[in-house]
Amino acid sequence: MKPILVGLSIVLMACTVRAQPALQTDNVILITLDGLRWQELFYGADEDLIGDENFVVDTDALKARFWDDDAEARRKKLMPFFWSVIAKQGQIHGNRMHGSRVNVTNNFWFSYPGYNEILTGSRDDRIVSNDMIANPNITVLEHINRRPDFAGSVAVFGSWDVFPYIINEQRSGIPVNAGFRPAENDDLSAREEFLNELQPQVPSPWATVRLDAFTHHYAKEYLEKYSPRLIYIAYGETDDFAHDGEFDQYLNSANQTDAFIADIWDWAQSKAQYRDATTMIITTDHGRGTQPTGAWKDHGTDVEGSDQIWFAVMGPDTEPLGEISTTGQHYQNQFARTVAAFLGVDFDGDGKAGELIDAVIDR
């Protein structure tokens, strides 16, 4: 009887495996907002800052746009897509006032170490600056791009000119449009030609970061032309306006980036390839300070709280739980494995990647 029982067990196991529902996600859009605090995401404009003339040029105008005594109304004014759509169709983690905690694991709490952790699933203590040094680590983007079934279907767009090095574009073979680069493919569309002409004519306030509108529209045009299955879009203005101490522009940029994300999502839902088959993952590379008042401008290990981040996920394989108000701890090193899992790919970052975020993926 034993051989029969063994054979029956094998059949039952095979049936169980086949019975597991397949993921519906065929495409992933990964988005980051550089240095956006969880405090603004979950509570909107900071009362101590929105009326402070040290950080705001026209306090009355800013209050008219973004202030409300009710915190939920206030955050919806600032990030309407997050709180009208993602909060209903996806999950938003990181409200520490409700016990939902998300932290970086790297020891530096600034951009290059943070982006490396997001994309590789682990911290690297060799990355100690924001210098243009080719990333020695293989990102989840490169890992997926190496697969024959994804070759040529991964792309990166960023506002910061260090992204070609973070992605290690020469080794990875992934197309990266970042900093002040124009579109450079062989079949430029009329929109790309216009963006290429316009970009050098619109001065950026910063030498290393272009305005996010260019990043957004280059990325959207690439989506339209090439339909990548995995695209990473890294918006940068929020961090730079914060460093400049311009709270009004920081809020304006957060609000505009929310609109950019809505535009990408609406576009995806209008296309057969992406509609109901796309997961969007949104997060940030680091947090910012809170106290004393000026600490919101800065981050790094000497600025308390700047290791605190957040994330949001929305797509066909994510249970729509909205704002997570239960106690839990997640880490930045979990994103890379989770991005891969949505696409049915295993990624362990040479055994160093953080665990899958089970809460956001129904398997």
N, C-alpha and C positions, 0 to 999 in steps of 0.2 A: 504493500500500500504506500510505502514511503515515496517511491518515484512518482506515483500519481499525485500525492499531496504536494510534493515539490513542484511538479508541473502546474498544478492548479494554482499554487501560490504565485508562480511566475506570471501566469495569465491574469490573475487578479491584480498584481502589481502593474502590469502593462496597461490594464484597463483603467486603473487609478490615475496613472500618468496621463493617459489620453483624455481622461475626464477633466483634468485641470484646464480652466479657461485660458485661452491664449490672450496675451496683452493686446489691446487695441491700438496702442501707440506705435506709429510708424516713423514719426518725426519728433525731434526735440528742439525747442528754441530755448537756449540758456541765455539769461540776461543778468547783467550786474549794474548796479547804480553805485558808483564809487563813493564810499564814506557816508552814505545816508544813515542817520541815526535811527534806531528803533523808536526812540521817543517821538520823533516827528511822524513816523509811519503809523504808530498806534494812537497818538494823542494830538496830532496836528501841530499847529504853530505854538511854539513855546511862549507862555505868557510873559516871562521875564525878558524875552528877547524881542518880541514883535513890536513892543513900544519903546525899545531902547534906541535912542538917536545915535548912539555910537555904532550901531550895526544896521540901521534902517534909514534910508533917505527920506521917505514919505510914510510915516507911521499910520496916518489916517487911511491912505489908499491901501496899504498892506492889510490893515485890519478889515477894511471893507471886503477885501477878497478872501481872506483866510481865517478871520476870527469868528468864533462863536463860543458862548459860555459853556455849551455842551460839548464834551470831548469827542463824542461820536460824530456829531455834526461837523465839528472842526476838522477831524481827520478826513472826513468825506469831502470837505471843501478842498483840501490839499491834494488828496489822492483819490479822486472819484472812481477810477476804474478798479482800483484795489478793493474799495469798500462797497461798490455797487455790483461788481461782476465776480472778482476772485473770491470775495467773502461769501458769495452764494454758490459758486460753482467749484471752488477749490479749497485750499487750506492756507492759512497764514500763521506762521510760528514765530515766536520771539518776544511776546508781550510778557516781560519779566514781572510786571505787576500782577499777572495772573498765574505765575509759576512756570510759564513756558520760556525756557532758557535756550539760547543758542550762542555758542562761543567759538572763537578761533582756538587752535591748539598751538600755532607757531608762537615764537617768543618775541616777536617784533611789533606786531599790531600796526603795520602799515602795508602799502599796496603790493609790491612785488611778492613778498612772502605770503600775503593773503591770496593773491591770484594763483600762485603756485599751489597753495593748499587746496583751493577750490578745484583746480584742474588736474591735480595729480593724486589727491586723496591723502596727502601726508605733508607734514612740515619738513622743511629742509634747512637746517641751521647754517648751511653754506651760503644761503641767500640772505645777505645781511644789509642790502641796500636796494635802491630803486635804479641802479645803474643798468645800462644797456649791455647785459651779459647774457649770452645764449643759455637758456635753461638746460641744465644737464639731465633733467628728469623728463620722462615720457608722459605727456598729458593724456587724459582720457580721449581728447580730440584726436591726437596722433594715433593712439591705440586703435580707435575705431576707423580712422582713415586708412590704416594699413590693411584692413580687411577687404578682400576683393568685392564683397557685396556693398561696401560703403565707399570705395575708392572714388574720389572726385565729388563726393557728396557731403563734404565737411567744409565749412568756411568760417572766418572770424572777421569781425568788424569792431574797431575800438577807437575811442577818441584820443587815448594816450599813446604817444609814439614808442613806448617800451613794449607794446604787445607783440610785435614781430619777434622779439627776443624771448618773451615769456612763452610763446607758442613754439619757439625755435623753428621758424618757418623753413629755413634751409634744410634741416634734417627731416622735418615732418612732412614737407611737401604740401602743407595746407595753405591755401591762399589767405593772406592777411591784408586787409585794408585798414590802416590805423595811422594815427597822427595826422599829418597833412598830406598823405598820399592821395593821388587821384585814382580813379578807376583806370586799370591798365589792361583789361582783357582785349582780345582781338576784334570783338564785335560790339563796340560801344553803342549803347542806345542813345537816343536824343536826350534823355534825362541825364545819363551819365556824362555826356559831353557838356551839358549845361552845368552840372555840379562841378566838373573839372574846371570850367571857366570861372565859375562863381567863387569857389573855395579860396583862391589866392586874393580875391578882391574884397573879402570880408575879414578884417583883422580879428584875430583871437586875442583875448586878454592875456594869454599865456603862451610861452615859447614852445611848450611840449605837448599841449593839449588843444585840439581843435574843438570848435563848438559842436555840441551833440547833434544838431540838426543835420550836419553833413554825414556823420556816422549813421544816423537813422535812415536817411534817404539813400545813401549808397547801399546799405544793407537791404532795404526794402526792394530796391531795383534788382539786386542780386537774387533775392528770393523769387522775384517775378521771372527773371530770365533763366535761372538754373535749377530752381526747386531743390535745394540741398535738403538732406534728411536731418542734418545736425548743423545748426548755426549758433554761433556765440556772438552776442552783441553786448559790448561793454561801453556804457555811457559814463562820462567822466565829470561833467560840470559841477555836480553837487559838491564834490570834494574840494575843487579848486575855489569855488565861490566861498565855501566855508573857511578855507585857509586865508582867503583875502578878508575875512571878517564881514562879509556882505550877507547878512541874514535874509534880507529881502530877496536878493538874487538866488540864494540857496533855496528858498521856498519856491520862487518862480521856476527854477530849474527842476525841482522835484515834481512840481505840478505839470510842467511840460513833458518830463520824462514819463510820467503816468499816462499822458495823452499819447506819447509815442508807443508805449507798450499796448495801449488799447488799439492803436492803429495797426500794429503788427498782428494782434490777435484777430481783429475784425477781418483783416486781409486773409489770414489763414483760414478762417471759417467760411470765406467766400470761394475757396479753391477746393476742387474735388480731392486732390492729393492730401490736403492738410485738414479738411473739415472732419471733425470728430475722430481724428487720428493723430492729433498733435498734443504733446505735453509741453507746457511752458514752466520753466523753473527760474525763479527770480531771487537774487540775494545781493549781498554786498561784501566787499573785501575786508572791511574793518568797521568798528564803531567810532565814536567820538566822546570827548569828555562832557561833563555836565557842570560840575562845580570846581572852582568858582565860575562866575558867569561867563568869562571869556574862554573857558576850557572847551566849549563846543567847537571852537575853531581848530582844535588840534587833536592828535591821536598819537599813539606810540606807548611803549611800556611805562613811560613816566606820566601818562595821562590816564587816570583811573576810569574804568568803564569802556575804554576803546577796544577791548577784546570782545565786547558784546555786540552780536549781530542778529540777523533775522533771515527768514526765507519764506517764499510762497511757492506753491505748486498748484497747477490746474491742468486737467486733461482727462481723457476718457478712463484712465486707470486709477484715478485719485478720488477717494470718497469725499464728497463735498461737505466738509465739517466746518468750514468757515474759519473764524478766528479761534485758535486753539487756546482754551482757557483752563487746561488741566496741567498739573505739574509734570514736567518732563525736561530732559536735557538732550540737546543735539549739538553736533560740532561741524565746523566747516569742512573737516576732512571726510565727511560722509557724502558730499555732493558728487564727487567723481564716480564712485561706484553706483550711485543712484541714477545718474545720467545714463550710464551704460546699461543698467538693468532695464530701464524703460525701452531701450532699443533691442533687448534680448541678447545683450553682450555681457560677458563676464569681464570685470576689470578689478584687479587687486593691487595694482601699483607696486609690483614686485613684492607682494605680501605686506605692504605697509599701508594700504588704503583703509580708511575708516569703514565702519559697518554701513550696510544699506539702511536707508531711512524707511523702515517698514511701514511707518504710519502713512506714507504718501503713495504707496504702490500696492494695489490689490493683486495678489498673485495666488 
